């Protein structure tokens, strides 16, 4: 359960803040790179979470 706790926390936070983030990303007066910025953060978080798991099962 300890390895799943950060993932569950991220899912809950994404669910809570998704309306605000969606309106921020889709704002017509916003910058063109906003969606790419969000995806870069998602990829970075996924990399950091997967980096903790040092067990490579073959």
C-alpha positions as YAML, in Angstrom:
chain: A
units: angstrom
residues:
- id: 1
  name: UNK
  ca: [0.00, 0.00, 0.00]
- id: 2
  name: UNK
  ca: [2.92, 2.39, 0.62]
- id: 3
  name: UNK
  ca: [3.98, 2.36, -3.03]
- id: 4
  name: UNK
  ca: [0.45, 3.20, -4.20]
- id: 5
  name: UNK
  ca: [-0.11, 6.07, -1.79]
- id: 6
  name: UNK
  ca: [1.51, 8.82, -3.97]
- id: 7
  name: UNK
  ca: [-0.41, 7.63, -7.02]
- id: 8
  name: UNK
  ca: [-3.70, 7.69, -5.14]
- id: 9
  name: UNK
  ca: [-2.89, 11.17, -3.82]
- id: 10
  name: UNK
  ca: [-2.15, 12.44, -7.34]
- id: 11
  name: UNK
  ca: [-5.41, 11.01, -8.65]
- id: 12
  name: UNK
  ca: [-7.40, 12.66, -5.86]
- id: 13
  name: UNK
  ca: [-5.66, 16.00, -6.40]
- id: 14
  name: UNK
  ca: [-6.22, 15.79, -10.16]
- id: 15
  name: UNK
  ca: [-9.92, 15.07, -9.56]
- id: 16
  name: UNK
  ca: [-10.24, 18.04, -7.19]
- id: 17
  name: UNK
  ca: [-8.37, 20.55, -9.34]
- id: 18
  name: UNK
  ca: [-9.41, 19.34, -12.80]
- id: 19
  name: UNK
  ca: [-12.15, 21.98, -13.40]
- id: 20
  name: UNK
  ca: [-9.77, 24.81, -12.53]
- id: 21
  name: UNK
  ca: [-6.93, 23.37, -14.59]
- id: 22
  name: UNK
  ca: [-9.19, 22.71, -17.57]
- id: 23
  name: UNK
  ca: [-10.49, 26.28, -17.61]
- id: 24
  name: UNK
  ca: [-6.90, 27.57, -17.22]
- id: 25
  name: UNK
  ca: [-5.65, 25.45, -20.12]
- id: 26
  name: UNK
  ca: [-8.55, 26.26, -22.46]
- id: 27
  name: UNK
  ca: [-8.59, 30.00, -21.77]
- id: 28
  name: UNK
  ca: [-8.51, 31.74, -25.18]
- id: 29
  name: UNK
  ca: [-6.34, 34.58, -23.86]
- id: 30
  name: UNK
  ca: [-3.79, 32.11, -22.51]
- id: 31
  name: UNK
  ca: [-0.42, 31.11, -23.90]
- id: 32
  name: UNK
  ca: [-0.13, 28.47, -26.60]
- id: 33
  name: UNK
  ca: [2.24, 26.34, -24.53]
- id: 34
  name: UNK
  ca: [-0.05, 25.75, -21.54]
- id: 35
  name: UNK
  ca: [-1.16, 22.23, -22.55]
- id: 36
  name: UNK
  ca: [2.46, 21.27, -23.23]
- id: 37
  name: UNK
  ca: [3.47, 22.62, -19.83]
- id: 38
  name: UNK
  ca: [0.85, 20.47, -18.12]
- id: 39
  name: UNK
  ca: [1.95, 17.36, -20.05]
- id: 40
  name: UNK
  ca: [5.58, 18.02, -19.13]
- id: 41
  name: UNK
  ca: [4.60, 18.11, -15.47]
- id: 42
  name: UNK
  ca: [2.62, 14.85, -15.85]
- id: 43
  name: UNK
  ca: [5.59, 13.15, -17.51]
- id: 44
  name: UNK
  ca: [7.98, 14.42, -14.82]
- id: 45
  name: UNK
  ca: [5.73, 13.14, -12.03]
- id: 46
  name: UNK
  ca: [5.40, 9.75, -13.74]
- id: 47
  name: UNK
  ca: [9.18, 9.56, -14.12]
- id: 48
  name: UNK
  ca: [9.76, 10.41, -10.47]
- id: 49
  name: UNK
  ca: [7.21, 7.87, -9.28]
- id: 50
  name: UNK
  ca: [8.61, 5.12, -11.48]
- id: 51
  name: UNK
  ca: [12.17, 6.00, -10.45]
- id: 52
  name: UNK
  ca: [11.44, 5.04, -6.86]
- id: 53
  name: UNK
  ca: [10.65, 1.48, -7.82]
- id: 54
  name: UNK
  ca: [14.08, -0.18, -8.05]
- id: 55
  name: UNK
  ca: [12.77, -3.74, -8.38]
- id: 56
  name: UNK
  ca: [13.23, -4.83, -11.97]
- id: 57
  name: UNK
  ca: [11.37, -8.06, -12.34]
- id: 58
  name: UNK
  ca: [12.14, -10.10, -15.42]
...
